[in-house]
Amino acid sequence: MNPKSGSFIVDLRLTRHMTLVACLTAEKDILSTIYFQILDNHLRTFDKANSDLARKFINATMTVFLSIANSPQFAPTAKKFHYQFNLRDFSRIVENMMLS
């Protein structure tokens, strides 16, 4: 299905084996609840000052992630196809916070 060469038509016998599934990014309150519970449980073993930082870390991470993911400047293009921001990036930040 190269748009510059080859066929632009897919045979119907082939398309019956394909399924298209699309998922939207979860809403802000859902992301906050999920990742806050994960990080808060991890930080409970630390001092009170450190355990209170979980909400601030999650809110800051969510603000940066959503501004990048929804920005047209960082939308994937033919030249910049590696601009793929998804929840994996968000979870890596939380994971590395727990590892540090």
N, C-alpha and C positions, 0 to 999 in steps of 0.2 A: 504494500500500500504506500509506496514511495510517491509523494505528490509530484515529483519531477520526472519520473519515468515509470513505466510499467502500467498495469491495468488499474483503472479507477473503479471497477465493478467487482464486487465480491459475489461469488456464486451462491445461490440460495441454499444449495445442499450444504455449503460450509457454514453459513450463518445460523443454521438451526442448531449448531453445536456451541454457539457463543451466547454469553449472557453479559449484559452491561449492568454493573452495579455502581451507584454513585452515593457517597456519604458526605454530608456537610460537616464542617468543623463544629464541635459541640459548643453550646452556648457558654457564656462567661461564668455563670453561676454553677453550672455543672462541672466545668473544669476546676473551678475554685474548690468545690466540695471534694472532688476526688483527690486532687493533689495535696490539698491542705490536710486531709486525714492521713495520707501516707507520710508526709513530712512531719506532721505534728506527733504521730506515734513514734517516729524515730527520735525526735528531739525531746521527748519526755524524760529520757534517761539523763539529760544534761541539766545544767543549772536553769533556774527560773528565767534568768535574763536571756539565755539562748533559746529556750522553748517558746518564749513569746515572739520570737522573730519569724516563726513559720508563716504566719498570715502576711507579713510584710514581704517575705521572699516570694510567696506565691503570687501576690498582687503585682509585684514588680516584674516577675517573669511573664505573667499573663499580659501585662500592658505592652511589654516589648514584643512578645510573640504575636499578639493580635495586630499590632501596628505594622509589623513586617509582613505577616501573612495576608493582610488586607490591603497592603500598599501596592498601587499599580507600578511603582518603581521597581519592586522586587518580583513582579510577575514573570513566570518563565517565558522566554522567547526562543527563537531558533538559535540565536547566538548565545544566550544565557539559559540554556536548558537545565543547568544544575541548580537553579533557584527553585528548589522544591521544599517549602517549609510546611511541616506537618506536625502532628502530635508527638512524633518520635523525637523531634528536637526539644519539645517542651519536657518530655519525660527524661531525656538525657540530662537536662539542667537539674531537675529534681534529684535524679540518681546521683549525679556528681556532688550535689550539696550533701547528700547523705553519706557519700564516701569520704568527703573531706571532714 
